[in-house]
Amino acid sequence: MVDRSSVCVLIPTLDEAETIGDVVDDFRDHGFDNILVVDGHSTDDTREIAREHGARVVEQSGRGKGQAVREGVDLVDQEHVLMLDGDGTYRAEDAEQMLEPLFEGDAEHVIGDRFADMESGAMSRLNKVGNKVINGAFRWIHGRDYGDILSGYRAFTVDSFQRMHLTAEGFAIETEMAVECAKHDITTTVVPITYLARPTGSETNLHPVRDGARIIFALYKLAKTNNPLFYFGSVGTVSMVFGALVGVYVGYEWIVQSVSHEVLALVSAFTILLGVQLLMFGVLADLLVSLHREQMRRLEE
């Protein structure tokens, strides 16, 4: 049984005047009275409309969705947080099944899978491809399958959130949260939700190419502490392959054409040695991370 009084509905917003009123009403109609809107300096009437519909509204001190989420959780007095966007694409009808794993003790972090039931026109073809690429990269790099790591519909305990080390300012916050769940062994489950198309007149704040590139970069950068073998090994492998190709070219020129390339030969040797060293460093770092996790698990026990 979900105790709605112990749940804060957290909604980061930026220019969502067209939808925020309906979103707040939807959740209030489903019994959620603790609704916190953290606004990122909207230039429309987002804050005023949210207040009129019964939400507690604060204007974030910085900018970006990631900063809004961190600042919002710091203001939460309840034990559980239900986080979603204010664009009208997530339903209050799905809140119960999002929160159930938390109250039943089956999970500390819940991700709503948008691809389980996506309304026609809710996501462009480019965004679908980008989401699949990013989710596939996450599974490959971090070894966990969270279904839809870019979903903005999340439920989590405040305690599990405080164990995360989050620094992302913008839309990479969901990716960073997924990585931190894998890194700190935060029990995470995925539940199917319905993902709606944005209402007419509502403009998205997401820029697919720019924000997609930032998310992929964040995903790779975060592998440094969660999967160092991949992080250093990938760079080392590229270095070794490059050095080997240069070496093949130098050997061919010397054997076939009798042309000597001393400088290129040095470059080849250097890049191969650099690649080997990076690969070895990745193996050692991966070992240290594994030992650290085992030690932390024993301390928790």
Backbone as a ProteinNet text record, in pm:
[ID]
protein_1_A
[PRIMARY]
MVDRSSVCVLIPTLDEAETIGDVVDDFRDHGFDNILVVDGHSTDDTREIAREHGARVVEQSGRGKGQAVREGVDLVDQEHVLMLDGDGTYRAEDAEQMLEPLFEGDAEHVIGDRFADMESGAMSRLNKVGNKVINGAFRWIHGRDYGDILSGYRAFTVDSFQRMHLTAEGFAIETEMAVECAKHDITTTVVPITYLARPTGSETNLHPVRDGARIIFALYKLAKTNNPLFYFGSVGTVSMVFGALVGVYVGYEWIVQSVSHEVLALVSAFTILLGVQLLMFGVLADLLVSLHREQMRRLEE
[TERTIARY]
84.9	0	88.3	66.1	146	90.2	175.2	138.6	173.7	74.1	98.7	151.6	124.9	171.9	323.9	386.4	532.1	601.6	526.3	580.1	575.3	685.7	689.6	698.5	606.7	610.5	698.2	812.9	911.7	905.6	881.4	867.2	960.9	1074.5	1158.8	1096.3	1090.5	1022.8	1106.6	1075.1	1128.9	1031.8	960.6	863.1	761.2	689	587	447.3	420.8	293	175.6	197.3	89.7	42.8	129	97.2	102.1	176.3	203.7	76	-23	-146.4	-217.6	-227.8	-292.6	-213.5	-80.7	3.7	-18.4	-16.3	-37.9	-177.4	-278.4	-415.8	-427.4	-361.4	-367.6	-317.1	-204.9	-147.8	-225.1	-278.5	-360.3	-488.4	-544.2	-665.4	-639.6	-513.4	-477.7	-423.3	-447.6	-417	-279.7	-205.7	-72	-81.9	-63.9	-74.4	61.3	169.2	303.6	365.5	341.8	393	487.9	611.9	715.7	759.5	741.1	785.4	911.6	1020.5	1146	1163.8	1148.8	1146.5	1281.7	1321.3	1451.8	1446.6	1385.5	1378.4	1295.9	1174.7	1085.9	1051.6	1035.1	999	848.8	774.5	629.6	565	443	370.3	375.2	478.1	487.3	472.4	547.9	546.7	409.3	351.7	222.9	113.4	112.7	9.8	25.2	150	173.4	123	148.2	100.3	-52.5	-113.9	-260	-325.2	-255.6	-311.4	-271.4	-202.5	-177.9	-40.9	55.1	190.3	275.9	371.4	474.4	578.2	611.6	700.1	823	939.2	1063.8	1136.9	1206.8	1287.8	1431.1	1484.7	1616.6	1723.3	1828.4	1934.4	2024	2038.1	2122.3	2040.5	2099.1	2029	2051.7	1960.8	1973.5	1889.3	1839.8	1752.7	1825.2	1951	2025.8	2037.9	2067.6	2080.6	1945.4	1838.9	1704.4	1666.1	1699.7	1666.9	1741.1	1870.5	1949.2	1897.8	1869.6	1819.9	1681.7	1598.5	1465.2	1466.7	1549.9	1555.8	1603.6	1691.7	1737.5	1623.8	1517.7	1404.2	1293.6	1309.3	1204.8	1209.5	1094.1	1084.5	1034.5	980.1	926.9	1038.6	1005.3	1103.6	1118.1	1014.4	1013.9	989.2	1048.4	1033.1	981.5	881.4	833.3	867.5	961.6	1012.5	961.4	919.1	871.5	884.6	873	878.3	741.2	740.7	615.5	552.5	587.2	540.4	414.5	356.7	233	250	371.9	395.4	387.2	382.6	374	240.3	185.1	52	56.8	-34.9	-47.9	-101.2	-170.8	-222.7	-111.2	8.8	121.6	198.2	160.3	234.7	233.3	119.3	106.1	206.2	212.8	304	449.8	473.8	609.6	656.3	564.5	600.4	593.7	515.7	497.7	628.7	724.6	849.8	923.9	909.6	975.1	909.4	778.3	705.2	706.8	722.9	730.7	872.9	968.1	1106.6	1180	1125.2	1188.6	1291.8	1288.8	1380.9	1396.5	1506.9	1531.5	1518.2	1520.6	1513.7	1431.7	1333.8	1245.2	1247.9	1260.7	1263.7	1139	1068.9	952.6	994.1	961.1	1000.5	900.1	940.9	852.6	820.7	911.9	893.8	792	747.6	648.6	513.9	477.8	350.7	365.9	416.8	444.8	337.2	276	172.6	232.6	157.2	203.3	238.1	357.3	402	466.2	479	538.3	688.6	752.1	897.1	932	1017.3	1058.2	1145.3	1157	1239.7	1385.2	1434.7	1572.3	1592.4	1495.5	1507	1499.9	1417.9	1409.3	1541.8	1602.3	1732.3	1836.6	1838	1933.9	1917	1792	1765.3	1815.6	1792.1	1836.3	1988.7	2055.9	2202.9	2256.9	2199.3	2247.3	2219.8	2101.4	2070.2	2160.3	2189	2280.2	2421.2	2466	2598.7	2606.7	2498.6	2496.7	2508.9	2433.2	2440.9	2580.8	2642.9	2776.9	2882	2874.8	2977.7	2960.3	2837.3	2813.9	2754.8	2725.2	2684.3	2549.7	2461.3	2326.4	2224.6	2109.3	2002.3	1888.5	1880.5	1775.4	1665	1665	1557.2	1554.9	1535.7	1519	1583.8	1715.5	1787.7	1761.4	1703.5	1677.5	1537.3	1461.1	1326	1328.8	1238.2	1230.4	1135.1	1070	975.8	1049.6	1079.5	1157.2	1088.6	1108	1067.3	1187	1218.3	1335.2	1323.2	1400.4	1407.2	1508.4	1483.6	1576.7	1712.3	1710.9	1835.2	1921.7	1860.4	1938.3	1990.6	1912.6	1956.7	2077.7	2077.8	2188.8	2317.3	2307.6	2427.1	2490.7	2419.9	2472.5	2560.7	2658.7	2742.4	2705.7	2616.5	2562.3	2617	2663	2719.6	2660.9	2585.7	2531.2	2439.8	2449.3	2366.5	2239.3	2247.8	2135.1	2066.3	2033.2	1955.9	2035	2163.7	2243	2217.4	2131.3	2107.7	2051	1960.2	1903.7	2010.4	2097.9	2207.7	2299.1	2331.7	2419.9	2355.6	2225.6	2156.1	2162.5	2145.2	2152.3	2291.5	2393.2	2531.1	2558.5	2510.6	2532.1	2459.1	2342.3	2271	2354.7	2414.8	2499.2	2626.8	2683.8	2810.2	2796.9	2687.3	2669.1	2575.6	2544.5	2456.8	2324.9	2269.4	2137.6	2033.7	1953.4	1855.8	1759.7	1762.8	1686.3	1595.6	1474.5	1381.1	1317.8	1266	1203.7	1057.4	968.5	825.8	772.6	676.8	619.5	528	536.2	448.7	396.2	300.5	250.2	316.4	372.2	438.8	354.3	307.3	214.8	287.5	223.8	276.6	257.1	348.1	334.1	208.9	133.4	12.7	45.2	-51.2	-33.1	-1	100.7	141.1	252.5	287.8	396	526.3	627	756	855.7	931.1	1032	1157.2	1222.1	1348.1	1468.7	1441.7	1549.2	1595.6	1727	1787.5	1856.3	1794.6	1839.3	1987.8	2043.7	2184	2277.2	2255.9	2343.3	2335.1	2213.2	2197.6	2232.3	2205.9	2244.3	2395.2	2468.6	2614.6	2664.8	2602.1	2641.7	2615.4	2503.6	2468.9	2568.6	2602.6	2698.5	2835.3	2875.1	3003.5	3002	2889.5	2877.7	2881.8	2817.3	2814.7	2955.3	3033.8	3171.4	3258.8	3242.4	3324.7	3300.2	3173.8	3139.6	3191.1	3230.8	3286.5	3422.3	3484.4	3617.6	3620.3	3511.9	3509.6	3425.2	3335.6	3250.4	3302.2	3363.8	3420.6	3551.6	3656.4	3782.5	3848.3	3821.9	3879.7	3829.1	3700.4	3646.3	3701.2	3702.3	3742.9	3887	3980.2	4120.5	4151	4080.8	4106	4065.6	3956.6	3912.9	4013.9	4063.8	4165.5	4294	4331.7	4452.3	4443	4326.3	4307.3	4317.7	4255.2	4263.9	4409.3	4481.4	4622.2	4704.8	4682.1	4757.6	4724.9	4597.5	4557.2	4618.8	4615.1	4675.6	4825.3	4893.2	5036.8	5068.1	4984.6	5006.6	4989.7	4888.9	4866.6	4982.6	5031.1	5147	5268.3	5284.1	5395.3	5388.3	5268.8	5252.2	5291.4	5248.8	5283.4	5434.8	5498.6	5643.5	5714.6	5670.3	5731.6	5715.9	5596.7	5572.3	5663.7	5670.9	5755.5	5902.4	5946.9	6088.2	6119.6	6027.1	6052.1	6031.5	5921	5885.1	5950.8	5947.7	5996.1	6136.7	6190.3	6323.2	6327.2	6216.7	6206.6	6198	6282.8	6286	6208.5	6123.1	6045.4	6076.1	6188.7	6230.2	6132	6084.2	5993.5	5863	5807.6	5683.5	5703.9	5823.6	5852.5	5850.9	5905	5901.9	5758.9	5680.5	5539.8	5465.9	5491.2	5426.6	5462.6	5591.9	5635.8	5577.6	5575.7	5524.6	5376.5	5295.8	5152.1	5119.3	5195.6	5171.7	5203.7	5316.8	5353.8	5254.2	5208.7	5109.4	4980.4	4939.5	4818.2	4829.9	4944.3	4966.6	4961.9	5025.2	5026.5	4886.5	4808.4	4671.9	4586.2	4606	4531	4567.6	4696	4739.8	4686.1	4686.4	4633.9	4485.5	4412.8	4271.1	4244.2	4326	4310	4332.6	4439.2	4468.5	4359.3	4311.5	4206.7	4077.2	4047.6	3928.5	3937.9	4056.3	4078.2	4055.2	4106.7	4088.8	3941	3868.3	3725.6	3650.5	3685.7	3620.1	3647.2	3770.7	3805.9	3733.4	3722	3653.1	3505.4	3440.8	3300.6	3279.3	3369.9	3358	3374.3	3468.1	3489.5	3369.4	3310.5	3192.5	3074.1	3060.7	2951.1	2965.3	3087.7	3110.7	3084	3123.2	3097.9	2948.6	2873.1	2729.7	2663.6	2714.2	2660.6	2688.6
-119.9	0	124.7	213.1	334.5	442.5	494.4	603.6	734.9	799.5	920.7	1036.5	1033.8	1142.3	1140.7	1026.1	1016.4	1031.7	1081.7	1099	1245.7	1293.8	1428	1413	1475.3	1476.3	1594.1	1564.1	1666.1	1690.7	1815.6	1849.9	1965.3	1938.1	2047.2	2104.8	2235.9	2297.8	2408.9	2435.5	2551	2583.7	2693.4	2738.1	2628.9	2584.6	2480.1	2533.3	2661	2722.1	2650.3	2592.7	2526.5	2398.8	2336.4	2203.1	2189.5	2275.1	2251.3	2249.6	2330.4	2331.6	2197.1	2139.4	2008.4	1898.9	1908.4	1807.2	1809.8	1928.9	1940.9	1891.8	1930.6	1886.1	1734.5	1675.7	1530.3	1456.5	1501.1	1432.9	1464.1	1584.7	1616.7	1533.3	1513.5	1431.2	1286.1	1242.7	1105.5	1096.4	1199.4	1193.1	1241	1305.5	1354.6	1503.5	1535.8	1674.2	1744.1	1664.3	1722.5	1731.7	1843.4	1863.9	1983.1	1957.8	2061.6	2088.8	2210.4	2253.2	2337.4	2290.5	2366.2	2426.8	2556.9	2623.3	2683.8	2663	2710.7	2845.3	2943.8	3081.5	3091.3	3036.9	3043.2	3188	3213.9	3348	3359.3	3248.1	3252.4	3247.5	3201.1	3202.5	3068.9	2989.1	2856.1	2861.7	2946.6	2952	2994.2	3097	3146.9	3041.4	2973.2	2872.4	2755	2711.7	2599.7	2633.6	2756.1	2798	2800.9	2852.8	2861.8	2724.3	2622.9	2487.7	2407.4	2471.4	2407.8	2350.1	2376.9	2324.9	2423	2368.7	2452.1	2482.4	2607.6	2647.8	2719.9	2678.9	2749.5	2773.6	2882	2912.4	2869.6	2783.2	2728.6	2836.5	2814.5	2914.3	2913.5	2796.7	2786.4	2761.1	2687.2	2655.3	2508.7	2454.9	2317.8	2221.3	2117.3	2020.3	1947	1910.5	1837.5	1915.5	2044.1	2128.1	2144.1	2151.7	2165	2041.1	1924	1799.7	1792.1	1821.7	1815.3	1915.4	2036	2138.7	2101.9	2042.2	2003.2	1895.3	1792.9	1684.3	1736.3	1834.2	1893.3	1959.6	1998.8	2066	1969.6	1841.7	1743.2	1697.4	1694.1	1646.3	1502.2	1449.9	1314.6	1212.7	1083.9	976.6	933	958.1	910.6	1026	1014.4	1116.8	1051.5	1113.9	1075	1190.1	1168.7	1276	1259.8	1370.8	1367.7	1505.9	1511.2	1638.4	1704.8	1835	1909.7	1933.6	1849.3	1871.2	1793.4	1722.6	1650.9	1518.4	1464.8	1337.6	1216.9	1240.8	1131.2	1137.9	1021	1014.3	986.5	1047.8	1018.6	877.4	821.5	684.9	582	615.5	523	539.5	639.2	668.8	552.4	487.5	377.7	266.5	222.8	114	159.1	288.5	340.6	334.8	360.1	369.3	235.9	142.5	14.4	-57.5	-67.1	-136.4	-73.1	58.9	126	85.5	88.2	59.4	-89.2	-173.8	-317.5	-362.9	-271.1	-302.8	-377	-377	-448.4	-363.6	-233.1	-144.6	-13.4	53.7	187.3	293.4	247.8	339.2	270.9	342.8	286.8	375.4	311.4	382.1	343.5	442.6	417.1	396.3	281.3	246.7	305.6	409.8	476.9	391.6	301.5	221.5	108.8	87.5	-17.8	17.2	145.2	190.3	335.7	355.6	490.8	535.2	647.6	701.9	745.8	730.2	770.6	919.2	951.7	1090.3	1141.6	1054.1	1098.8	1120.3	1050.7	1062.2	1054.3	1144.2	1143.5	1022.2	989.8	876	897.3	1020.6	1051	1026.1	1069.1	1048.7	901.5	824.4	681.1	612.6	646.3	588.5	627.9	756.4	803.5	733.9	715.2	645.5	501.7	432.8	293.5	284.1	379.1	380.2	403.1	500.5	534	420.8	360.1	247.3	128	103.9	-4.6	21.3	146.6	182.9	166.1	202	186.9	39.4	-47	-190.5	-243.8	-198.9	-246.1	-196.4	-69.1	-8.5	-46.7	-40.5	-54.8	-189.4	-273.5	-410.4	-424.7	-325.2	-332.6	-297.8	-359.3	-328.6	-261.5	-128.7	-53.4	-11.1	-71.9	-51.4	84.6	189.8	325	425.4	437.6	519.8	668.7	710.1	852	892.8	797.8	828.8	933.3	1030.4	1134.1	1099.8	983.9	940.2	845.5	892.9	816.2	818.8	711.5	707.1	655.5	720.4	677.3	723	657.8	699.6	813.2	903.1	1014.6	960.4	853.9	794.1	745.2	677.2	626.9	741.6	848.9	965.2	1030.7	1037.1	1100.5	1019.6	891.3	809	829.8	897.3	924.3	1049.3	1050.7	1169.7	1227.4	1325.4	1379.7	1519.7	1541.7	1671.6	1727.9	1647.2	1691.7	1811.1	1907.1	2026.7	2015.5	1951.2	1948.9	1814.5	1776.2	1655.1	1526.8	1537.8	1418.1	1364.8	1431.8	1391	1250	1212.7	1077.4	972.6	1001	908.4	893.6	1004.7	1001.8	925.2	940.1	866.6	716	676.1	533.9	477.9	554.5	510.9	498.2	595.3	590.9	473	438	320.1	194.3	184	67.8	70	187	202	168.7	212.7	194.2	77.7	-3.5	-120	-81.1	29.6	71.5	-15.2	-85.6	-176.9	-99.8	-134.3	-60.7	-154.5	-111.1	-189.8	-100.9	-164.8	-93	-135.6	-37.9	-70	-5.4	-70.9	-14.8	102.8	205.6	322.5	361.3	449.9	506.8	642	660.2	786	859.5	978.6	1054.9	1155.4	1191.7	1297.5	1431.8	1524.6	1657.3	1725.2	1790.6	1861.1	1969.8	1999.3	2103.9	2236.8	2304.7	2433.7	2425.2	2302.5	2282.9	2257.2	2336.5	2325.2	2248.5	2159.8	2084	2167.4	2144.1	2211.6	2126.5	2005.6	1913.6	1939.1	1950.6	1961.9	1828.1	1744.2	1604.9	1587.1	1662.4	1641.8	1692.6	1815.9	1875.3	1799.9	1779	1711.7	1563.9	1502.5	1363.1	1345	1438.5	1431.5	1448.5	1537.7	1558.6	1434.3	1367.7	1247.6	1135.2	1115.9	1011.4	1040	1167.8	1204.8	1178.5	1213.5	1188.8	1039.7	960.3	815	757.3	805.7	757.8	807.1	934.4	992.4	922.4	886.3	821.6	678.8	621.9	486.5	484	600.4	608.1	548.9	570.7	520.1	394	366.6	248.8	130	157	51.9	101.6	114.7	170.3	85.7	-44.4	-129.3	-87	-56.1	-7.3	131.5	219.9	358.9	367.7	305.7	312	211.4	96.7	-5.5	37.7	113.2	158.6	255.5	348.4	442.5	367.9	272.9	195.4	112.6	53.6	-27.5	57.7	175.7	267.2	306.6	333.7	371.8	258.8	135.7	21.7	-5.4	3.4	-19.9	85.5	211.5	318.3	294.7	260.2	234.4	116.2	12	-105.1	-71.1	9	47.9	131.7	223.4	303.5	212.7	115.2	21.5	-61.3	-105.6	-181.5	-96.3	29.1	119.6	140.3	162.6	182.4	57.1	-61.4	-186.1	-207.8	-177.4	-193.2	-101.2	24.9	120.5	78.9	23.5	-13.5	-139.7	-237.8	-363.7	-350.4	-287	-281.5	-164.5	-47.4	72.2	112.7	42.7	76.6	219.9	264.3	398.9	387.8	464.9	458.7	575.4	545.2	648	638.1	694.4	681.2	747.8	866.4	938.3	861.7	811.6	734.5	605.4	547.5	426	455.1	571.5	611	636.7	701.9	727.3	595.6	499.7	368.9	299.5	298.2	232.7	302.2	435.5	511.8	484.1	489	469.6	326.3	229	90.6	73.7	128.1	119.8	195	310.3	387.4	307.1	243.9	163.2	47.3	-20.4	-132.3	-84.3	30.6	84.2	123.1	184.4	222.1	99.1	-4.4	-128.1	-191.4	-193.3	-249	-164.9	-33	54.5	29.5	6.8	-22.9	-150.2	-253.8	-381.6	-361.6	-287.9	-263.1	-178.9	-75	10.2	-69	-157.9	-240.8	-333	-384.9	-470	-391.3	-267.8	-184.4	-151.4	-121.8	-92.6	-214.7	-333.1	-455.9	-480.7	-460.3	-477.5	-376.3	-253	-149.1	-184.1	-232.6	-270.1	-384.6	-481.7	-594.9	-550.2	-458.6	-406.6	-328.3	-246.4	-168.6	-260.6	-366.8	-460.7	-527.1	-564.9	-627.8	-530.6	-404.3	-303.6	-281.8	-279.6	-261.9	-379.5	-500.5	-618.6	-616.6
0	0	0	-95.4	-108	-16.1	71	160.2	91.2	33.8	-44.6	40.5	170.3	256.5	272.7	243.1	255.7	120.3	21.4	-114.2	-153.1	-206.2	-264.7	-416.3	-487	-633	-675.1	-733.1	-770.5	-921	-959.1	-1100.8	-1136	-1200.4	-1251	-1377.8	-1388.7	-1503.2	-1565.7	-1691.6	-1763.1	-1875.9	-1860.5	-1961	-1993.8	-1891.4	-1909	-1874.6	-1906.5	-1872.3	-1938.6	-2054.8	-2127.6	-2059.4	-1980.5	-1928	-1777	-1708	-1565.9	-1481.3	-1515.4	-1438.5	-1442.7	-1562.4	-1577.4	-1507.5	-1512.6	-1447.3	-1296.3	-1236.1	-1091.5	-1054.5	-1132.1	-1104.4	-1112	-1210.9	-1230.1	-1106.3	-1052.8	-936.1	-808.4	-796.8	-679.5	-681.1	-799.5	-811.3	-773.5	-782.4	-745.5	-603.1	-523.9	-382	-339.4	-428.5	-394.2	-360.5	-233	-188.4	-180.4	-169.7	-159.3	-298.8	-364.1	-499.6	-498.7	-537.2	-538.1	-681.2	-726	-859	-842.2	-903.1	-900.7	-1039.1	-1047.6	-1177.8	-1213.4	-1338.4	-1385.7	-1452.8	-1384.3	-1433.5	-1561.9	-1557.9	-1674.7	-1708.5	-1837.5	-1883.5	-1909.4	-1890.3	-1904.4	-1765.4	-1756.9	-1629.4	-1556.9	-1578.9	-1518.2	-1366.3	-1300.5	-1154.3	-1100.7	-1160.5	-1114.4	-1131.9	-1244.5	-1270.8	-1175.1	-1151.9	-1060	-920	-873.2	-740.4	-736.3	-841.4	-845.1	-837.1	-885.7	-886.6	-762.3	-668.3	-539.5	-516.7	-603.9	-586.5	-506.1	-435.5	-372.6	-478.9	-497.5	-606.9	-552.2	-599.5	-569.6	-700.6	-706.9	-824.8	-795.3	-880.5	-852.7	-856.3	-778.6	-768.5	-891.3	-955.7	-1074.6	-1198	-1292.5	-1416.5	-1452	-1529.9	-1576.5	-1493.9	-1561.7	-1495.8	-1383.1	-1405.7	-1303.7	-1174.7	-1187.2	-1068.4	-999.8	-1079.5	-1022.5	-942.1	-993.7	-923.1	-790.2	-791.3	-667.5	-565.2	-610.8	-519.8	-466.7	-551.6	-510.8	-404.2	-422.5	-324.7	-189.7	-190.5	-63.8	12.7	-57.7	5.9	46.5	10.5	37.4	183.2	247.4	385.5	393.1	284.4	282	256.1	273.7	255.8	110.9	29.9	-107.8	-204.2	-321.9	-424.9	-553.2	-613.9	-745.9	-839.1	-928.2	-1012.9	-1155.6	-1214.1	-1352.4	-1413.9	-1547.1	-1617.8	-1613.3	-1633.9	-1628.6	-1764.1	-1862.9	-1999.4	-2036.3	-1939	-1965.6	-2037.5	-2039.9	-2109.6	-2016.5	-1884	-1787.5	-1713.8	-1681.9	-1622.1	-1471.8	-1399.9	-1257.5	-1235.7	-1335.7	-1325.4	-1306.4	-1350.4	-1338.5	-1207.5	-1127.4	-1004.5	-906.4	-892.5	-796.7	-824.9	-952	-984.5	-982.9	-997.9	-985.1	-840.1	-747.2	-605.6	-532.1	-582.2	-512.5	-479.8	-573.3	-539.7	-422.3	-404.1	-291	-160.3	-156.3	-33	1.8	-99.6	-73.5	-40.2	-47.6	-15.6	-124.3	-247.2	-358	-431.2	-412.9	-484.5	-409.2	-439.8	-385.7	-494.5	-619.1	-732.6	-842.4	-897.2	-998.9	-1122.7	-1238.2	-1366.9	-1446.4	-1498.6	-1582.7	-1727.1	-1782.6	-1919.8	-2019	-2088.1	-2184.1	-2305.5	-2340.8	-2461.3	-2442.4	-2319.4	-2293.6	-2356.2	-2354.4	-2410.7	-2452.7	-2573.4	-2621.1	-2719.8	-2690.3	-2776.7	-2909.4	-3016.6	-3148.8	-3149.9	-3198.9	-3205.7	-3079.3	-2977.2	-2850.6	-2862.3	-2954.9	-2971.4	-3119.5	-3164	-3304.9	-3334.5	-3462.9	-3502.7	-3462	-3475.5	-3435.9	-3287.2	-3205.7	-3061.5	-3024.3	-3095.4	-3069	-3096.3	-3210.1	-3244.4	-3140	-3103.3	-3003.7	-2870.1	-2828.3	-2702.2	-2705.5	-2816.2	-2827.1	-2825.1	-2892.6	-2894.1	-2753.2	-2683.3	-2549	-2450.9	-2459.7	-2371.5	-2399.4	-2528.4	-2563.4	-2512.7	-2525.5	-2475.5	-2324.3	-2255.2	-2109.3	-2070	-2137.2	-2106.5	-2132.2	-2238.7	-2275.7	-2176.5	-2142.8	-2058.1	-1911.2	-1862.3	-1718.5	-1678.5	-1776.6	-1746.4	-1679.6	-1689.4	-1632.2	-1740.2	-1732.8	-1827.2	-1750.9	-1763	-1696.8	-1794	-1911.2	-2006.8	-2072.6	-1994.7	-2048.9	-1954.8	-1963	-1865.9	-1883.2	-1996.5	-2018.8	-1975.4	-1921.7	-1877	-1765	-1775.8	-1673.2	-1560.5	-1569.8	-1466.4	-1372.8	-1252.3	-1154.3	-1017.5	-944.6	-803.9	-726.2	-614.8	-539	-393.9	-309.5	-169.6	-158.9	-67.5	-46.2	-2.1	78.3	126.1	10.5	-87.4	-201.4	-286.1	-298.9	-376.2	-311.3	-179.7	-108.5	-117.2	-150.1	-168.6	-304.9	-393.6	-527.1	-525.5	-613.7	-632.6	-768.7	-767.7	-891.7	-918.5	-1040.5	-1076.9	-1206.1	-1281.5	-1410.5	-1391.1	-1481.9	-1472.1	-1555.7	-1672.2	-1764.5	-1775.1	-1900.8	-1925.2	-1901.8	-1875	-1846.5	-1706	-1629.6	-1491.1	-1482.9	-1574.6	-1571.6	-1597.9	-1693.2	-1722.7	-1602.5	-1539.2	-1422.7	-1306.6	-1289.9	-1184.2	-1211.1	-1337	-1371.7	-1344.9	-1380.2	-1356.2	-1207	-1129.6	-985	-921	-974.8	-924.4	-946	-1065.7	-1095.1	-1011.5	-995.3	-923.5	-776	-713.9	-570.2	-536.6	-636.6	-616.1	-551.1	-596.1	-549.9	-620.9	-543.7	-601.9	-692.5	-820.6	-921.8	-999.1	-1020.8	-1101.2	-1206.5	-1311.4	-1423.3	-1431.4	-1444	-1457	-1585.4	-1649.7	-1772.6	-1742.9	-1825	-1811	-1948.9	-1950.6	-2076	-2097.9	-2216.7	-2249.5	-2352.4	-2315.5	-2398.6	-2487.3	-2596.9	-2682.7	-2613.7	-2638.9	-2578.8	-2631.5	-2544	-2588.1	-2690.2	-2774	-2874.7	-2807.3	-2860	-2804.2	-2703.6	-2664.2	-2567.7	-2642	-2611.6	-2679.3	-2593.2	-2657.1	-2583.8	-2559.7	-2445.1	-2414	-2451.8	-2506.1	-2541.7	-2684	-2703.6	-2836	-2865.8	-2951.1	-2968.2	-2994.3	-3090.1	-3127	-3017.7	-2974.4	-2872.8	-2740.6	-2691.6	-2562.6	-2571.6	-2687.4	-2706.8	-2699.1	-2761.8	-2756.4	-2613.2	-2538.3	-2398.8	-2314.1	-2341.2	-2265	-2294.9	-2422.2	-2459.5	-2398.1	-2400.2	-2339.9	-2189.7	-2124.3	-1980.2	-1950.6	-2036	-2018	-2023.9	-2118.8	-2133	-2018	-1980.5	-1873.7	-1740.9	-1715.3	-1588.5	-1579.5	-1694.1	-1692.5	-1623	-1607.1	-1546.9	-1406.9	-1329.9	-1192.8	-1176.5	-1272.8	-1260.3	-1340.6	-1455.7	-1539.5	-1599.4	-1517.2	-1566.2	-1674.9	-1675.4	-1779.2	-1916.5	-1925	-2052	-2083.8	-1984.3	-2006.1	-2057	-1984.4	-2025.2	-2135.6	-2131.7	-2232.4	-2371.3	-2382.5	-2514.7	-2575.6	-2492.5	-2541.2	-2574.8	-2489.2	-2513	-2639.2	-2663.9	-2784.5	-2909.9	-2907.1	-3021.9	-3046.5	-2938.3	-2951.4	-3011.8	-2964.1	-3017	-3163.3	-3199.7	-3339.1	-3430	-3385.1	-3464.6	-3483.1	-3373.2	-3381.2	-3471.1	-3465.2	-3549.2	-3696.7	-3729.5	-3868.7	-3921.9	-3838.6	-3879	-3898	-3807.4	-3818.6	-3945.7	-3982.5	-4106.8	-4226.7	-4224.8	-4335.6	-4344.5	-4228.1	-4225.7	-4276.7	-4233.5	-4278.4	-4427.8	-4479.1	-4622.9	-4703.6	-4662	-4734.3	-4731.2	-4619.6	-4607	-4687.9	-4686.1	-4755.9	-4906.8	-4945.1	-5086.7	-5158.6	-5095.7	-5162.2	-5118.5	-5018.2	-4963.2	-4912.2	-4856.7	-4801.9	-4650.5	-4585	-4439.2	-4378.8	-4277.1	-4207.5	-4058.2	-4017.8	-3878.7	-3781.7	-3818.9	-3730.1	-3713.4	-3823.1	-3815.2	-3736.6	-3750.2	-3673.1	-3523.3	-3484.1	-3343.8	-3296	-3382.3	-3349	-3328.6	-3416.8	-3406.9	-3275.4	-3243.4	-3120	-2997.2	-3000.4	-2885.4	-2862.4	-2969	-2953	-2910.8	-2958.6	-2916.9	-2769.2	-2725.4	-2583.8	-2495.6	-2542.7	-2467.1	-2451.9	-2560.7	-2556.4	-2459.8	-2459.2	-2367.3	-2222.9	-2196.1	-2060.4	-2014.2	-2103.6	-2068	-2040.5	-2119	-2098.7	-1964.6	-1932.5	-1804.3	-1688.2	-1705.9	-1601.5	-1580.8	-1691.6	-1682.5	-1605.6	-1628.2	-1557.3	-1407.4	-1372.5	-1230.9	-1165.1	-1236.2	-1181.3	-1162.3	-1256.7	-1245.7	-1124.5	-1099.8	-982.9	-854.2	-848.7	-730	-706.7	-815.5	-803.4	-750.5	-800.8	-755.1	-607.2	-565	-424	-336.3	-385.2	-309.4	-291.6	-397.8	-389.3	-291.7	-295.3	-204.8	-60.5	-37.1	97.6	147.1	59.2	95.1	124.1	46.6	68.6	206	242.5	372.1	486.5	467.2	571.5	590.7	478.6	487.8	558.1	530.7	597.2	746.5
[MASK]
+++++++++++++++++++++++++++++++++++++++++++++++++++++++++++++++++++++++++++++++++++++++++++++++++++++++++++++++++++++++++++++++++++++++++++++++++++++++++++++++++++++++++++++++++++++++++++++++++++++++++++++++++++++++++++++++++++++++++++++++++++++++++++++++++++++++++++++++++++++++++++++++++++++++++++++

